[in-house]
């Protein structure tokens, strides 16, 4: 039978963050319960079956599912995430075309080059916040990989703006307004890139993100409006820079589990991908994803009505003891021999579903490639970590170690 939490859970959700949904599911012995957020009724769901329900088919739409302040920073109107059905699948094909094996190798090689160049310029024996340094590396990487030539003087601005889109997405008031204001600057810059390409001023390599979205045509054969093409270009850049969080978490894992650093530093990379997958499962990235019901249906005794607001628990599903043995422990070996297709609704750090059909993030492949490259760099680097607070507050969304991960070079 359906269970209910308190009448309104806004304060509890903000206070507990990532743990909010699962703690109530466990207490109520259910994977579905209702409450209110901001006085609006919401149904929370968790688990592998909930992931299949949420991502398979067209039961849910993303339209109207996020507060406008969140949507503007993370998706924006007209983007692929805001589309449904055939329109979503066709647009998504453009993103998937960027994720070939060759493209991932090129992305990784660019990241390696940018890492070396940026790290080489850093002063020795000075404390640095790794998350900040990696955001710059990833901004440079994302632009070069996307076919964008960026002036050196524009790198600090662009790094800041792309970072704010992620950092402030779940914030309210002035902090969020400032990030939205800064995003408009990025949108104007990206729109100019699209327009300059279409007018023949720019000539990015074929098959890069700038080339793909400037050339993209909808079902009627019409090109995307420049502003929408710019939004989709940002939807490549921003998620790439967001990988900085996973890289910070990977650095914490290597520090707290030094046997893995020693293993990778020795050249044994047998478990490199399992390590990366466990970083994605174990550490808190985005906590939830929201949708609106497209058509009424019943699940677990609950009647989902048209336009009901539903929130799926990403973090809780990645820590569900029914899916993962000892989920509170960092154990990369759990992913040895892991079959992605068989466990498609278990590891949902970046969504569930099939990449070519549902709303699963096509950026998973680039995230994994960048994380593997970063772990290899971190394991063999001369970075040391001074004593610091590496705890991760689960009531700050998206989360990050409190210190940002401070490192120094020997």
C-alpha positions, 0 to 999 in steps of 0.5 A, spaced: 500 500 500 502 507 498 505 510 504 505 518 506 511 522 509 509 528 512 505 533 509 510 537 507 518 535 506 521 541 504 525 543 510 527 535 511 529 534 504 534 540 504 536 538 511 538 531 509 539 531 501 541 525 498 539 521 504 532 523 504 528 519 500 531 512 501 531 513 509 523 514 508 523 508 503 526 504 509 522 506 514 516 506 511 518 499 507 516 501 501 519 504 494 514 509 493 511 514 498 508 521 497 509 528 500 510 535 498 515 539 496 514 547 496 507 545 498 506 541 491 504 534 491 510 529 489 511 522 489 518 519 490 520 512 487 526 508 488 530 502 486 531 498 480 524 497 478 522 504 479 528 506 474 525 501 469 518 504 470 521 511 470 526 511 464 522 505 459 517 507 454 514 514 454 510 514 461 514 520 463 516 527 460 521 532 463 517 538 461 515 542 467 518 537 472 524 541 474 523 548 477 525 553 472 531 556 476 534 549 475 532 547 468 535 554 465 542 552 469 542 544 467 538 544 461 534 550 458 528 550 454 528 546 447 534 542 449 534 534 448 533 533 455 526 537 454 524 533 448 520 526 448 518 521 444 521 521 437 523 528 437 528 526 443 531 520 440 532 523 433 536 529 437 539 524 441 542 521 435 546 527 434 549 526 441 551 519 440 554 520 434 559 524 438 561 518 442 564 513 438 570 509 440 575 514 436 572 520 439 573 517 446 580 516 444 581 523 442 577 526 448 582 522 452 588 524 449 586 531 449 585 531 456 592 528 457 595 533 453 591 539 457 593 536 464 600 536 463 600 543 460 596 546 466 599 542 471 606 544 468 604 551 469 602 550 477 607 552 482 611 547 486 610 546 494 603 550 494 597 548 496 592 547 490 584 545 490 584 540 485 577 541 483 578 548 481 584 546 477 581 540 474 575 544 472 580 548 468 583 542 465 576 540 463 574 546 460 580 546 455 579 539 454 571 540 452 572 546 448 578 543 444 574 536 443 568 540 441 572 544 435 572 550 439 578 555 439 578 559 445 582 565 447 587 564 453 584 570 456 577 567 456 578 561 459 577 563 466 571 566 465 568 560 461 571 555 466 567 559 472 560 560 468 560 552 466 562 551 473 556 555 476 551 552 472 553 545 476 555 548 483 548 553 483 543 548 480 540 546 487 541 553 490 535 558 491 535 566 491 541 570 489 546 565 488 542 561 483 540 568 480 547 570 479 549 563 476 543 564 471 546 571 469 553 568 468 550 563 464 547 568 459 554 570 457 555 563 455 549 562 451 551 569 447 558 566 446 556 559 444 550 563 439 556 567 436 560 560 435 554 557 431 552 563 427 560 564 425 560 557 423 554 558 419 556 564 415 563 561 414 567 564 419 569 558 423 571 551 420 571 546 426 573 539 424 568 535 421 564 531 426 566 535 432 560 538 437 560 545 434 560 542 427 554 537 428 550 542 432 551 547 427 549 543 421 543 539 425 536 539 422 530 537 425 525 532 422 522 538 417 529 539 414 530 546 418 536 547 422 536 548 429 535 556 431 542 558 433 540 559 440 537 552 441 544 549 437 548 553 442 544 550 448 546 543 445 553 545 444 553 547 452 550 541 453 556 538 451 561 543 455 557 543 461 557 536 463 564 535 461 566 540 466 561 537 471 566 530 471 571 535 475 566 532 481 567 525 480 575 526 479 575 529 486 571 523 488 576 519 485 582 522 488 579 521 495 578 514 494 585 513 492 587 517 498 583 513 503 584 506 499 592 507 498 592 500 495 589 502 489 593 508 488 599 503 488 596 498 484 595 503 478 601 506 479 605 500 478 602 499 471 596 494 473 590 497 470 586 490 470 581 494 475 581 501 472 574 501 469 571 497 475 574 502 480 571 508 476 565 505 476 565 504 483 567 511 484 560 513 480 556 508 484 559 510 491 560 517 491 554 522 490 553 526 484 546 528 482 541 526 487 534 525 483 531 526 477 524 529 476 518 527 471 511 528 470 506 523 468 504 522 461 499 517 461 495 514 468 498 508 470 498 504 477 505 501 480 506 498 487 498 499 488 499 507 487 495 510 482 499 515 478 495 520 474 496 525 468 501 530 470 503 528 477 510 530 479 514 524 480 522 524 483 526 518 482 532 517 487 538 516 483 543 516 489 538 511 493 538 506 488 546 506 487 546 505 495 540 500 495 542 494 499 538 489 495 542 491 489 549 492 492 552 487 497 555 492 502 553 498 499 556 503 504 563 500 502 567 502 497 569 496 493 571 496 486 572 489 485 564 488 485 564 491 478 569 485 475 565 482 470 560 486 470 555 486 465 552 493 463 546 491 459 544 486 464 544 491 470 542 497 466 537 499 472 542 498 478 548 503 476 544 509 475 549 515 477 547 518 470 540 515 469 537 509 467 535 506 460 538 504 453 542 510 451 539 510 444 532 510 446 531 513 453 533 518 457 540 515 459 545 520 459 550 519 453 555 522 456 557 516 461 562 514 456 565 520 456 565 520 463 568 513 464 574 515 459 575 522 462 575 518 469 580 513 467 585 518 464 584 522 471 585 516 475 591 514 471 594 521 472 593 521 479 596 515 481 602 516 478 602 524 480 607 527 485 601 530 488 600 529 496 594 531 500 595 535 507 591 534 513 584 536 511 576 535 511 575 530 506 568 529 508 562 529 504 556 533 506 550 529 503 545 536 504 549 540 499 547 538 492 551 537 488 556 534 493 563 535 493 568 534 499 568 540 504 576 541 502 575 541 495 581 536 495 587 540 497 593 537 494 600 540 493 606 538 489 613 535 492 
